[in-house]
Amino acid sequence: MISFDEARALVLSKVETLGSDRVSLDQAIGRVLAMPVLARAPFPPFSASAMDGYAIATSSFDGSGPWTLEVVGESRMGALPPPLLARTACRIFTGAALPSRADAVIMQEDAVRDGDRVTFRAAPRPGAHVRHAGEDLGAGDVALRPGTRLGPFHLALAASLDHPELVVARRPRVTIVCTGDELRTPGEPVRPGTIAECNSIGLRALAEQAGASVRVAPIVPDDRQAARSSIEEALSEADVLITVGGVSVGDHDVVRPALEEAGVRLEFWKVAIKPGKPLALGRAGSTRVLSLPGNPASSMVTFSLFGLPLLRAMQGDDRPVPVTLRAPLAASITRSPGRLEFMRAKLVTIEGQLAVQTLPNQASGAVTSMAWADALAIISPEATSVPRGEMVGVLKLADA
């Protein structure tokens, strides 16, 4: 077995991006930028009011107050402002362009209006309540950098900068091959000794959330030739092949020999982690192969730890590996030492402080605790017991 750090380093070594696509903003959510988004002009494009009130020139406020100015004109959104005449005020609304010669805005709450005249008791400072042209970005400045995974706020900024399309990394093509005589498609008639196959559903959703385009192959029985045929077909079209089950050393574990017969060069096939020891990485030409254990919790945890970073790296994501947080245990745990453990857990608050609560069922096949978890608590290989309140590493499953 190799360590977790060694395994993930191998998974992420020599990863190359897959080219790029140009997509419209409404198709760009979750994609990774391949080219920078630049400001084509100063942003904001013109100086505008940050408040409803009165645009003035601070030079009009000489001597001691209060000051009374004539109100001439109005500036509102979507229209050119009138020029500001000497020693006058211009009615202005939030977001409206600042008139020429105006250098400040006084909020309407700080003004007393009487017909066409307005009185102010305090003199404003230059720039008060003004959002200046170009204060966020100058023409040619980089607004969004390559490697950014695009969320709603990134897309809103791109739209504000008048970019209707973005150049993003091509989606990795992923094929999932699940193996096992015991598996049937959910909803099929129940046969003795069979279970509804669930790994492909969870793994497909995870991969698509990471930006991949996913195909799920038909379930493969525990037959070496059938496994080899399915693997060869997947290798001809996928950037990443995910196999599930059959990678251990049992009499019916046919995936490893089938991979080797299909030309896959394995780089490792056991990792010192729990759950998920029978995990393999391989390559066939430009296709990466990740072989996961068949137990559902093991397959989904290992894919979160290794498969998702791989898919992100293939898109040039500048943060392929999630941030590890630290939090105290909400309750003490005991365990068998020997492997780095990723325990399914929930984030909770105790007396206003964030803590992590491990779930009781940590079995490799426990789909229940996988569904109820929102985090993984990372427990060191040497630990036999960890007391309540001790700080441990935490991975939020939403970030994994």
C-alpha positions in Angstrom: 0.0 0.0 0.0 1.0 3.6 -0.6 0.1 6.6 1.5 -2.8 8.9 0.8 -0.5 11.8 -0.1 1.6 9.6 -2.4 -1.6 8.4 -4.2 -3.1 11.8 -4.7 0.3 13.1 -6.0 0.3 10.3 -8.6 -3.3 11.0 -9.6 -2.5 14.7 -10.2 0.9 14.2 -11.8 1.4 15.3 -15.4 -2.3 16.2 -15.9 -2.9 18.2 -19.0 -5.9 20.3 -19.9 -8.2 19.2 -22.7 -8.6 22.2 -24.9 -11.3 24.8 -24.7 -14.9 25.7 -25.7 -16.6 29.1 -26.2 -20.0 29.1 -24.4 -22.7 31.7 -23.7 -23.0 33.0 -20.1 -26.2 30.9 -19.5 -24.1 27.8 -20.3 -21.0 28.7 -18.3 -22.0 27.9 -14.7 -19.6 25.4 -13.1 -17.2 25.6 -16.1 -13.5 26.6 -15.6 -12.2 29.7 -17.4 -9.5 29.0 -20.0 -8.9 32.6 -21.0 -9.0 35.7 -18.8 -12.0 38.1 -18.7 -10.8 41.6 -19.3 -12.4 44.9 -18.7 -12.9 46.4 -22.2 -13.4 49.9 -20.7 -13.2 51.5 -17.2 -15.6 49.9 -14.8 -17.9 51.4 -13.7 -18.1 53.1 -17.1 -19.1 56.5 -15.6 -19.1 58.2 -12.2 -22.5 57.7 -10.6 -24.3 58.4 -7.4 -24.4 55.8 -4.6 -27.4 57.5 -3.0 -30.7 59.3 -3.8 -30.0 63.0 -3.1 -28.4 66.0 -4.7 -25.3 66.3 -6.8 -23.3 69.4 -6.0 -19.8 71.0 -6.4 -18.1 71.2 -3.1 -16.7 74.6 -4.2 -20.2 76.0 -3.7 -19.8 75.5 0.1 -17.7 78.4 1.1 -18.0 80.2 4.4 -20.1 78.8 7.2 -23.4 77.0 6.8 -26.2 76.4 6.4 -26.1 76.7 2.6 -29.1 77.1 0.3 -28.7 76.3 -3.4 -31.2 76.4 -6.3 -32.2 72.9 -7.6 -31.7 72.9 -11.4 -32.4 69.7 -13.3 -32.5 66.0 -12.5 -30.2 63.0 -13.2 -31.8 59.6 -13.4 -30.7 56.2 -14.5 -30.6 55.6 -18.3 -30.3 59.3 -19.3 -27.6 61.8 -19.8 -27.3 64.2 -16.8 -27.8 67.9 -17.3 -24.7 70.1 -16.7 -24.3 71.4 -13.2 -24.6 75.2 -13.1 -22.5 77.3 -10.7 -23.8 77.3 -7.1 -26.7 75.0 -7.9 -27.7 71.5 -7.0 -29.0 68.7 -9.3 -31.5 66.2 -8.1 -29.9 62.7 -8.5 -30.9 59.1 -8.0 -28.9 56.0 -7.0 -26.9 54.8 -10.0 -27.5 57.9 -12.1 -24.6 59.6 -13.8 -22.9 62.4 -12.0 -23.3 65.8 -13.9 -20.2 67.5 -15.1 -18.6 69.8 -12.5 -20.3 67.8 -9.6 -17.8 66.2 -7.3 -20.1 64.9 -4.4 -23.6 63.8 -3.6 -25.5 64.8 -0.4 -28.1 62.2 0.7 -31.7 63.5 0.6 -31.9 62.7 4.4 -29.4 65.4 5.0 -31.2 68.0 2.9 -34.3 70.2 3.4 -36.1 70.9 0.2 -38.4 73.9 -0.2 -39.7 74.2 -3.8 -36.8 74.9 -6.1 -34.4 75.4 -3.3 -32.6 73.0 -1.0 -30.7 73.7 2.2 -27.8 71.8 3.6 -26.4 72.1 7.1 -23.1 70.3 6.6 -20.6 70.7 3.9 -19.7 67.4 2.1 -16.2 66.2 1.4 -15.2 65.8 -2.3 -16.2 62.3 -3.5 -18.9 61.7 -0.9 -21.4 59.1 -2.1 -19.9 58.9 -5.5 -18.9 55.7 -7.3 -16.1 56.9 -9.6 -15.6 55.7 -13.1 -12.9 53.0 -13.2 -12.7 52.6 -9.5 -13.1 48.8 -9.7 -11.3 48.1 -13.0 -9.3 50.1 -15.5 -9.5 49.3 -19.3 -7.6 46.1 -19.9 -7.5 45.0 -16.3 -8.1 41.3 -15.6 -11.4 40.8 -13.9 -11.5 37.0 -13.8 -8.4 34.8 -14.2 -8.0 31.5 -16.1 -8.5 28.6 -13.7 -11.5 30.2 -12.0 -14.5 27.8 -11.6 -17.4 30.0 -12.6 -20.1 30.6 -10.1 -23.2 32.9 -10.2 -21.2 36.0 -9.0 -18.5 35.5 -11.6 -21.1 35.3 -14.4 -22.8 38.5 -13.1 -19.4 40.3 -13.3 -18.7 39.0 -16.8 -22.2 40.2 -17.9 -21.5 43.6 -16.3 -18.4 43.8 -18.4 -20.4 43.2 -21.5 -19.0 39.7 -22.2 -21.9 37.5 -23.6 -19.6 34.5 -24.1 -16.6 33.1 -22.3 -13.8 30.7 -23.2 -13.8 27.7 -20.9 -12.0 24.4 -20.5 -13.5 21.5 -22.4 -15.5 19.1 -20.2 -13.6 15.8 -19.4 -15.4 12.9 -20.9 -16.0 10.3 -18.2 -17.3 6.7 -18.6 -18.4 4.8 -15.5 -18.3 1.0 -15.6 -19.9 -0.8 -12.6 -19.3 -4.5 -12.2 -20.9 -7.3 -10.2 -23.3 -10.3 -10.7 -25.3 -9.0 -7.7 -26.2 -5.7 -9.4 -29.4 -4.7 -11.1 -30.8 -1.3 -12.3 -33.0 0.4 -9.8 -36.6 -0.4 -10.5 -35.9 -3.7 -12.2 -37.7 -6.8 -10.8 -35.9 -8.1 -7.8 -33.9 -11.3 -8.3 -32.6 -13.4 -5.5 -29.3 -12.2 -4.2 -29.3 -8.9 -6.1 -29.2 -5.3 -5.0 -30.1 -2.1 -6.7 -27.0 -0.5 -8.2 -26.4 3.0 -6.7 -22.7 3.8 -7.3 -23.2 5.1 -10.8 -25.9 7.5 -9.7 -23.8 9.1 -7.0 -20.6 9.1 -9.0 -22.3 10.5 -12.1 -23.7 13.4 -10.0 -20.3 14.1 -8.4 -18.5 14.1 -11.8 -21.1 16.3 -13.4 -20.8 18.8 -10.5 -17.1 18.8 -11.2 -17.7 19.8 -14.8 -17.5 16.4 -16.5 -19.6 15.0 -19.3 -20.6 11.5 -18.1 -21.7 8.2 -19.8 -22.7 5.2 -17.6 -22.0 1.9 -19.3 -24.3 -1.1 -18.9 -23.7 -3.1 -15.7 -20.9 -5.7 -16.3 -21.2 -9.2 -14.8 -18.2 -10.8 -13.0 -16.9 -12.1 -16.3 -13.4 -11.3 -17.4 -14.1 -11.1 -21.1 -17.2 -9.0 -20.6 -15.2 -6.6 -18.3 -12.4 -6.4 -20.9 -14.9 -5.6 -23.7 -16.6 -2.8 -21.7 -13.2 -1.4 -20.7 -11.9 -1.4 -24.2 -15.0 0.4 -25.5 -14.7 3.0 -22.7 -11.0 3.6 -23.4 -11.7 4.5 -27.0 -13.9 7.4 -26.1 -13.2 8.6 -22.5 -10.7 11.0 -21.0 -11.3 9.3 -17.7 -12.5 5.7 -17.1 -14.0 5.0 -13.7 -14.5 1.3 -12.9 -16.4 0.3 -9.8 -15.9 -3.0 -8.0 -13.9 -6.1 -8.9 -10.5 -4.5 -8.2 -9.6 -6.5 -5.0 -8.1 -10.0 -4.9 -11.2 -12.2 -4.6 -12.0 -15.1 -6.9 -14.6 -13.0 -8.8 -12.7 -9.8 -8.9 -12.0 -9.6 -12.6 -11.4 -5.9 -13.2 -7.7 -5.8 -12.6 -6.8 -8.5 -15.1 -9.3 -7.1 -17.6 -7.6 -3.7 -17.3 -4.2 -5.1 -17.9 -5.4 -7.2 -20.9 -7.0 -4.0 -22.3 -3.6 -2.2 -22.2 -4.0 -0.2 -19.0 -0.7 0.3 -17.1 -1.5 0.4 -13.4 0.5 2.8 -11.2 -0.9 1.7 -7.9 -3.7 -0.5 -6.6 -3.8 -0.2 -2.8 -3.9 2.9 -0.7 -3.5 3.0 3.1 -6.8 4.8 3.7 -10.2 3.8 5.2 -12.6 3.4 3.6 -11.2 2.5 0.2 -8.0 0.5 0.4 -8.6 -1.4 -2.9 -8.1 1.6 -5.2 -6.2 1.6 -8.4 -4.8 4.3 -10.8 -3.8 3.5 -14.3 -3.3 5.0 -17.8 -3.9 3.8 -21.3 -2.6 6.3 -23.8 -4.2 9.7 -22.9 -7.0 8.1 -20.9 -6.7 8.0 -17.1 -8.2 5.1 -15.3 -9.4 5.2 -11.7 -10.7 1.9 -10.3 -12.8 2.2 -7.2 -14.0 -0.3 -4.6 -17.5 -1.6 -5.0 -18.9 -0.8 -1.6 -20.9 2.5 -2.0 -19.4 4.5 0.8 -15.9 3.5 -0.2 -16.5 4.3 -3.9 -18.0 7.7 -3.2 -15.4 8.7 -0.6 -12.5 7.7 -2.8 -13.9 9.4 -5.8 -14.4 12.6 -3.8 -10.8 12.4 -2.6 -9.1 11.4 -5.9 -11.5 11.6 -8.8 -12.8 15.1 -8.3 -9.4 16.6 -7.9 -8.4 14.8 -11.1 -11.4 16.2 -13.1 -10.7 19.7 -11.8 -7.0 19.5 -12.7 -8.0 18.3 -16.3 -9.9 21.6 -16.6 -7.1 23.8 -15.4 -9.0 24.6 -12.1 -6.6 26.6 -10.0 -8.0 24.9 -6.8 -8.3 21.2 -7.7 -7.8 20.1 -4.1 -10.3 21.3 -1.5 -9.2 23.2 1.6 -8.9 21.1 4.7 -10.5 22.8 7.7 -9.9 22.2 11.4 -12.6 21.6 14.0 -12.9 19.9 17.4 -14.6 16.5 17.7 -18.1 16.8 19.2 -17.7 13.3 20.8 -14.8 11.0 21.5 -14.1 8.1 19.1 -12.3 4.8 19.3 -10.9 2.9 16.3 -8.4 0.4 15.0 -5.2 2.0 14.0 -3.2 1.4 10.8 -4.8 3.5 8.0 -5.6 7.2 7.5 -9.4 7.3 8.1 -12.0 9.6 6.5 -15.0 9.2 8.8 -18.4 10.3 7.6 -19.6 13.2 9.9 -21.8 16.2 10.3 -20.8 19.7 11.1 -22.6 20.9 14.2 -22.4 23.9 16.6 -21.8 23.5 20.3 -22.2 26.6 22.4 -21.8 28.7 19.3 -18.6 27.0 18.1 -18.2 24.8 15.0 -17.5 21.1 15.8 -17.6 17.8 13.8 -19.8 14.9 14.9 -18.8 11.5 13.4 -21.7 9.2 12.4 -22.2 5.8 14.1 -22.2 3.6 11.0 -18.8 3.8 9.3 -19.2 0.5 7.3 -17.9 0.6 3.7 -21.3 -0.3 2.4 -23.4 2.2 4.5 -25.2 4.4 1.9 -27.2 5.8 4.8 -24.3 7.5 6.6 -22.9 8.7 3.3 -26.3 10.4 2.6 -26.5 11.9 6.1 -22.9 13.2 6.2 -21.9 16.7 5.1 -18.2 16.3 6.0 -15.4 13.9 6.4 -13.4 13.9 9.7 -9.7 13.0 9.0 -8.3 10.7 11.7 -4.5 10.0 11.8 -3.4 6.4 11.1 -1.8 5.9 14.6 -4.8 7.0 16.6 -6.7 4.4 18.6 -8.9 6.9 20.4 -9.5 10.6 19.9 -11.0 12.6 22.8 -13.9 15.0 22.6 -12.7 18.5 21.8 -9.5 17.4 20.0 -8.9 19.3 16.7 -9.0 17.1 13.6 -8.9 17.8 9.9 -12.3 18.3 8.2 -13.3 18.2 4.5 -16.7 19.6 3.7 -18.3 17.2 1.2 -19.7 20.1 -0.7 -16.1 21.2 -1.4 -14.6 17.8 -1.8 
